[in-house]
Every structure is written in C-alpha cells, then in structure tokens.
Amino acid sequence: MESASPSTQLPGIVLHPGREKRILRGHRWVFSNEISTNPLSQFEPGSWVEVFSGKGISLGSGYINPRSLIAVRILCPPGVRFSRDFLEERIREAVRRREEFYYPGSSCYRAVFGESDGLPGLVVDRYGDVVVYQVNTLGMVRLEPWVRDLLLEIFRPAALVCRNDSSVRALDGLSPEKGVVHGGLPEDCRVSIDGIEYSLRPLEGQKTGFYLDQRDNRRAFQRWTAGRRVLDLFCYNGAWSLAAVAGGAIEATGVDQSGDAVEQAAANAALNGLEDRCRFVREEAFHFLRSANKSDYDCIILDPPSFAKTRNALAAAKKGYTDLNRRALLLLPPGGILVSCSCSYHVDEGLFEEILLQAAQASGRRLRLLEARTQAVDHPILLAMPETRYLKCCFLEVF
C-alpha cells in the first residue's frame, strides 16, 4: 500500500548541533525547534524522513508532521527500513510480552502502548474477544489499514473497534471517529480482570472502555482494605470499589457525577454478587466531600480525571489537587488510608508529593507513604522518555 510505506529514498532532516543527545539515549521524538532543515513545510505531513545529527550521522527514521511541535516520531533504528513486516514484528513482540511475561493467562491487557512499544501514535487494548485500537497521529493514520489487517490476523477477534476519538488527535489536525470496523460487539460485553467480572462498553466508555492503567494498583490496594469502610471518588465503573470489597472491605461507597457511570458500577457490583457491600451515588466529588460526615470512612480513594492536560493548566491543577486531598484528609481518622492518584503528565512525582504535603499541612494531618506506585506493567515506561510515565498513585497512612 503506497500510502503506508516510505519511498525507497527517504528525504532527510538535519538537527541543530548537539540536539541528537536525547535521541541517542532512546527518546523517540524530534521537536520542530531542534531541526535545522528549512523550511519544514516542504515535507508532506505523515510522510517518512530519515533523521541526521548535525554531523550527518543517521539517528533513524520515522514519520513527520511539519505542523506539529513534535515534528518527527522515530520508529526505525539506523539502517532499518520500515515495512509491513516491521510493523507486524513490533505488534507481535508487544503482544508476546503481555501474554508470556506481564500477564500470563490473561486475555485482557493493553497490547500496544505507543512509544513504549516502538509504535508511536498507536494504542491497542484487548478485552477477550474484543480488540480496540486507537491511532492518534497523522503518520499512524496512514498506517491504519495495515494496523487493522494485522490486528485481525493476530487476535482473530469477534469485534475490532476503532476508538479514534482521543483529544490528542487534534494536535495533528485529526478529527474524531469511532465505530466497529470488523465483526459485531456482543450484547453483553464482559471481561474478567484479577477475578472480578466487568461489563464493558468499548464504544462509549472512557478511554477504550476501561482504565487498565490502574489494574496493578487496584490489586495491590487489597492488602490495605480488610475491615475498612471505603469511599471511592470519581468511581467510574466501580473498579476500585469492587477491588476493595473483594479484598475484605466492610463496605464501599462509590461517587461519580455521571449517571451512566454510576449505573454501570452498580451493574458490575451485582455481576459479582457484591451489591450488598457496594453502593454508588451520583454526585460531584467536591460537593460530596463537603457534605460527608467525619470518620464515616477508614479509606478514601481519589482517582480523578486529569486536572492538567496542558502545562498552562498546571497552576489551576495544583490548586485543585491540593483542595481535593485536603478535604479527603479532613474526613479520615488517625490510621486511615488515603489513595491519591494523578494521571496528569505535567504533574510529576516531585510536584505531586509537594501537593500532598501542602494538603496534609492545610488539614493538620501528617502522612506516611506506604507505597508509591505508577501505571500498570502493560503501560511500560521508557526510562529515556519521561513522557511515557504519567500515572502517580500514592498509598498513604494518615496520622
């Protein structure tokens, strides 16, 4: 397919002197202000280029979008040419690691996590017989026909779902779209994760239907739940609540402002026979905290959506996270557990700990850090690429 494959002779771009160091360490992005080749507008958006250092040394090849701050995303190392076979090898290797190493025996996992699996712009989630993919960059859009064919070949799913509705697509000038591109979704789409059954809506839910990135954290959380009364704020489909009661919590109260989320959470509790210990309330989280009774809960989970989707939103996000944690701490008794999360990449680990300290000081409490956790292992972090690390999840003891 001509649109998916680079030409035999790739055009080249050259970096400013010294700008190759980050790429040589393993980072996969080239920013427009690092490129000396001018004008960038000469390159067709989504086409393939070879990247050279200022001394003319090849750093690899990838696709370019001259209209984006992230001008080039590198896929191939020097001396390797992109092809359908290369794409297939990358996808199969990513799936193999999940099935043999990360989650052996599981049929539910993030199969491809963008740059961390050498495939920038591509996300693939497997929910048993349903596979959901998302392409977020113009260069990956041009590879989408190959991606679809390979996912059908590798997984042979009952349904292949396209969820190209992420807000990050707008950065590459792409419009949102979604739909079932192969097969048909079952009326009752279910998946089992760590012994808990969930009903999914791959076309309608957040992300691709489930927050897989908190999977390991929910399982680890069960160590701290026995005999506790749990408040689960921003509960979405109830996954934290269900993990809590499955781990021995006396009861869990889930809160979300979405009526659809509350309905789905209640259905998941009933699906697992846990409805007698789980209740779900439709209410805005800050309002619920203001009206809740002190010491009604021994453990509070804060897993909000991103408060800082851009660096410009950082100041407001810091204030929001601080107030949220402060209000939660005021409700917890000594010895209580706070699970506080942030999925905002722009709020790094150091800033998040500073926020927690400010919230503790403002509430007159102190905190012991029991566990500092991050995203699930099927969302691997490239050490050379901080952008692949976004989730912070702290388990804290209040005193």
C-alpha positions in Angstrom: 0.0 0.0 0.0 1.7 3.2 -1.2 0.3 5.4 1.5 1.6 3.2 4.3 5.2 2.7 3.1 8.0 5.2 2.8 9.7 5.6 -0.5 13.0 3.9 -1.4 14.9 7.1 -1.0 13.9 8.9 2.2 14.3 12.6 2.4 16.4 13.7 5.3 16.2 16.2 8.0 19.2 17.5 10.0 19.2 18.5 13.6 21.0 21.5 15.1 24.4 20.7 16.6 24.1 18.9 19.9 20.4 18.1 19.6 21.0 14.4 19.0 21.9 13.5 22.6 18.3 12.9 23.7 17.6 10.7 20.6 20.8 8.7 21.2 19.6 8.0 24.8 16.4 6.4 23.4 13.9 9.3 23.2 11.6 8.9 20.2 10.5 12.5 19.5 12.2 15.2 17.4 10.8 18.7 18.1 10.4 21.3 15.4 12.8 23.7 17.1 15.6 21.1 17.0 15.6 20.8 13.2 18.0 22.9 11.1 16.5 21.8 7.8 14.3 24.6 6.5 11.6 25.1 5.6 9.7 22.1 7.3 6.7 22.9 5.1 8.5 21.2 2.2 7.7 17.8 3.8 4.3 16.2 3.3 2.5 15.7 6.6 2.6 12.0 7.5 5.4 11.1 5.2 8.7 9.4 6.1 12.0 11.0 6.7 15.5 10.0 7.9 16.9 11.9 10.9 20.5 13.0 10.9 22.6 14.6 13.5 24.4 17.9 12.8 27.5 15.8 11.9 25.5 13.8 9.3 25.1 10.6 11.4 21.8 8.7 10.9 19.6 8.6 14.1 16.9 6.5 12.5 13.7 7.2 10.5 10.1 8.0 11.2 7.1 10.0 10.1 6.9 13.8 10.1 4.3 16.4 10.6 5.7 19.8 10.0 2.6 21.4 11.5 3.2 19.9 14.9 5.6 20.8 17.7 6.5 17.1 17.8 7.7 17.2 14.2 9.1 13.6 13.8 8.3 10.4 15.7 11.1 7.8 15.2 10.1 4.2 14.6 13.1 2.6 12.9 16.7 2.5 14.1 19.5 3.5 11.7 19.9 1.0 8.8 16.4 -0.4 9.1 13.6 0.4 6.7 10.0 0.5 7.6 7.7 -2.2 6.1 4.6 -4.1 6.8 6.8 -6.9 8.2 8.5 -4.4 10.6 5.1 -3.3 11.8 3.9 -6.8 12.3 7.1 -7.7 14.2 6.6 -4.8 16.6 3.0 -5.6 17.3 3.6 -9.3 17.8 6.5 -8.7 20.1 4.4 -6.3 22.2 1.6 -8.9 22.5 4.1 -11.7 23.3 5.5 -9.7 26.3 2.0 -9.3 27.7 1.0 -12.9 27.2 4.2 -14.5 28.3 5.7 -12.1 30.8 3.4 -9.3 32.0 0.0 -11.1 32.4 0.4 -14.8 31.5 -3.0 -16.5 31.2 -4.9 -13.2 30.9 -7.0 -12.3 27.9 -7.3 -8.6 28.9 -4.4 -6.2 28.7 -3.0 -3.1 26.8 -1.4 -4.8 23.9 0.4 -1.8 22.4 1.4 1.4 24.3 2.7 3.8 21.7 6.3 4.8 22.0 7.0 2.3 24.8 6.4 -0.5 22.3 8.2 1.3 19.4 4.9 2.3 17.8 4.3 6.0 18.4 0.7 7.1 17.9 -0.8 3.6 18.3 -2.7 2.2 21.3 -4.3 -1.3 21.3 -6.4 -2.9 24.1 -7.6 -6.4 24.2 -10.8 -7.3 26.1 -11.1 -11.0 25.4 -12.7 -11.4 22.0 -13.0 -7.7 21.6 -10.0 -5.7 20.4 -10.0 -1.9 20.5 -7.4 0.3 18.8 -6.7 4.0 18.7 -4.4 5.9 16.2 -3.5 9.4 17.5 -1.1 10.8 14.9 -1.2 11.6 11.2 1.7 9.2 10.5 -0.1 6.3 12.2 -3.3 7.1 10.4 -1.5 6.4 7.1 -0.6 3.0 8.5 -4.1 2.3 9.8 -5.1 -0.2 7.0 -2.1 -2.3 7.9 -2.8 -2.0 11.6 -6.4 -3.2 11.1 -5.3 -6.2 9.0 -2.6 -7.2 11.4 -4.9 -7.0 14.5 -7.4 -9.2 12.7 -4.7 -11.7 11.8 -3.0 -11.8 15.3 -6.1 -11.8 17.5 -8.9 -13.1 15.2 -11.4 -11.1 17.4 -15.1 -11.3 17.3 -15.1 -7.5 17.1 -12.5 -4.9 16.2 -13.4 -1.5 17.4 -11.9 1.9 16.3 -11.8 4.5 19.1 -10.1 7.3 17.2 -11.7 9.9 19.5 -8.9 10.9 21.7 -8.4 14.7 22.2 -4.7 14.4 21.4 -5.6 13.7 17.7 -6.4 17.4 17.4 -2.7 18.2 17.9 -2.1 16.5 14.5 -5.2 18.1 12.9 -7.2 14.9 13.0 -10.9 14.7 13.6 -12.5 12.2 16.0 -14.1 9.0 14.8 -15.2 5.7 16.2 -17.0 2.5 15.2 -16.9 -1.2 14.8 -14.7 -1.9 11.8 -15.0 -5.7 11.9 -17.5 -8.2 13.3 -20.0 -7.2 15.9 -20.0 -6.4 19.6 -21.8 -8.9 21.8 -24.8 -7.6 23.6 -23.2 -8.3 26.9 -19.5 -7.5 26.6 -17.7 -8.8 29.7 -14.1 -9.3 30.8 -12.5 -10.8 33.8 -9.6 -9.0 35.5 -8.0 -10.4 38.6 -11.0 -12.5 39.4 -13.6 -9.7 39.1 -16.1 -9.6 36.2 -16.8 -6.3 34.4 -19.4 -5.3 31.9 -17.8 -3.1 29.2 -18.9 -0.6 26.6 -16.0 -0.3 24.3 -17.7 2.3 22.1 -19.0 4.5 24.8 -16.7 4.2 27.9 -13.8 6.4 28.9 -10.5 5.7 27.1 -11.2 2.4 25.2 -13.8 1.2 27.8 -11.8 0.6 30.9 -9.0 2.1 33.0 -6.4 -0.7 32.5 -3.6 1.5 33.8 -4.8 1.1 37.4 -5.0 -2.6 37.3 -1.9 -3.4 39.3 -2.7 -0.6 41.8 -6.2 -1.9 42.5 -4.8 -5.4 43.2 -2.1 -4.0 45.5 -4.7 -1.9 47.3 -6.4 -5.1 48.5 -3.6 -5.5 51.0 -4.9 -2.5 52.9 -8.7 -2.9 52.7 -9.6 -5.7 55.2 -12.2 -4.5 57.7 -12.3 -0.9 56.3 -15.1 1.3 55.1 -14.1 2.7 51.7 -15.0 5.9 49.9 -14.2 5.7 46.1 -14.4 9.2 44.5 -14.6 9.5 40.7 -15.5 5.8 40.7 -16.4 5.5 37.0 -17.4 1.8 36.6 -16.7 0.9 40.2 -13.4 -1.0 39.7 -11.7 0.4 42.9 -14.8 -0.3 45.0 -15.1 -3.8 43.7 -11.4 -4.5 44.4 -11.8 -3.1 47.9 -14.7 -5.3 48.9 -13.1 -8.3 47.2 -10.1 -7.6 49.4 -12.2 -7.7 52.6 -13.5 -4.2 53.0 -16.7 -4.0 55.1 -18.4 -1.7 52.5 -17.5 0.7 49.7 -19.3 3.8 48.6 -18.6 4.9 45.0 -19.2 8.5 43.8 -19.3 9.9 40.3 -21.1 12.8 38.7 -22.0 10.7 35.6 -25.3 8.8 35.9 -24.2 6.4 33.3 -21.0 5.6 35.3 -23.0 5.0 38.5 -25.4 2.7 36.7 -22.6 0.7 35.2 -20.8 0.5 38.6 -23.9 -0.8 40.3 -24.4 -3.4 37.5 -20.8 -4.6 37.9 -21.3 -5.0 41.7 -24.4 -7.1 41.0 -22.5 -9.1 38.4 -20.1 -10.2 41.1 -22.6 -10.6 43.9 -21.2 -7.7 45.8 -24.2 -5.3 45.7 -24.8 -5.8 49.4 -21.5 -4.2 50.3 -21.2 -1.6 47.4 -23.4 1.4 46.9 -23.0 4.1 44.3 -24.0 7.7 44.4 -24.4 10.2 41.6 -22.8 13.4 42.9 -20.0 15.8 42.2 -16.9 14.7 44.2 -16.1 18.0 45.8 -19.7 18.5 46.9 -19.8 15.0 48.3 -16.7 15.7 50.4 -18.1 18.9 51.7 -21.3 17.2 53.0 -19.8 13.9 54.2 -19.6 13.1 57.9 -16.2 13.0 59.5 -14.9 9.4 60.3 -17.6 7.7 58.1 -14.7 6.2 56.1 -11.4 4.5 57.0 -10.1 4.7 53.5 -10.6 7.2 50.7 -9.6 6.7 47.0 -9.1 9.8 44.8 -8.7 8.8 41.2 -9.8 12.0 39.3 -9.5 12.7 35.6 -6.5 14.8 34.5 -6.6 18.3 36.0 -3.7 19.5 33.8 -4.0 18.4 30.2 -1.6 21.2 29.2 1.3 22.9 31.0 -0.7 26.2 31.0 -3.3 24.5 33.3 -0.7 23.5 35.9 -1.3 26.3 38.4 -5.1 25.6 38.5 -4.5 21.8 38.6 -2.2 22.2 41.6 -4.8 24.2 43.5 -7.5 21.6 42.6 -5.4 18.6 43.6 -4.5 20.3 46.9 -8.0 21.1 47.8 -9.3 17.7 46.9 -6.7 15.9 49.0 -7.2 18.4 51.9 -10.9 17.7 52.0 -10.4 14.0 51.9 -7.8 14.1 54.7 -10.2 16.0 57.0 -12.6 13.1 56.8 -10.1 10.4 57.7 -9.4 9.2 61.3 -5.8 8.5 62.5 -4.7 5.3 60.9 -6.9 5.9 57.9 -5.7 5.2 54.4 -5.6 7.8 51.5 -5.1 6.5 48.0 -4.3 9.6 45.9 -3.8 9.5 42.2 -2.9 11.8 39.4 -2.9 10.9 35.7 -1.6 14.4 34.7 1.7 14.0 33.0 2.6 17.7 33.7 2.2 16.9 37.4 5.4 15.0 38.0 6.3 12.8 41.1 8.0 15.6 42.9 5.2 18.1 42.4 2.6 15.5 43.4 4.4 14.8 46.6 4.6 18.6 47.3 0.8 18.8 46.7 0.2 16.0 49.2 2.4 17.7 51.8 0.5 21.0 51.3 -2.8 19.2 51.7 -1.6 17.5 54.8 -0.4 20.7 56.3 -3.6 22.5 55.5 -5.7 19.8 57.1 -3.5 19.5 60.2 -2.5 15.9 59.3 0.7 14.0 58.7 1.2 11.3 56.1 3.3 8.2 55.9 4.0 7.0 52.4 3.2 3.3 52.3 3.6 2.7 48.6 4.4 5.0 45.6 3.1 3.4 42.5 2.7 4.1 38.8 0.8 2.7 35.8 0.3 -1.0 35.2 3.1 -3.0 33.7 1.3 -3.3 30.3 1.8 0.5 30.1 5.6 0.3 30.2 7.8 3.3 30.9 10.7 4.1 28.7 13.4 5.4 31.0 14.8 7.6 28.3 11.3 9.1 27.6 9.7 10.7 30.7 6.5 11.4 28.6 5.7 7.7 28.9 5.4 8.0 32.7 2.2 9.8 33.6 0.3 8.0 36.4 1.1 8.6 40.1 -0.6 6.5 42.7 0.3 7.0 46.4 -0.9 4.8 49.3 -0.7 7.0 52.4 -1.3 6.4 56.1 -2.9 9.3 57.9 -1.8 10.3 61.5 
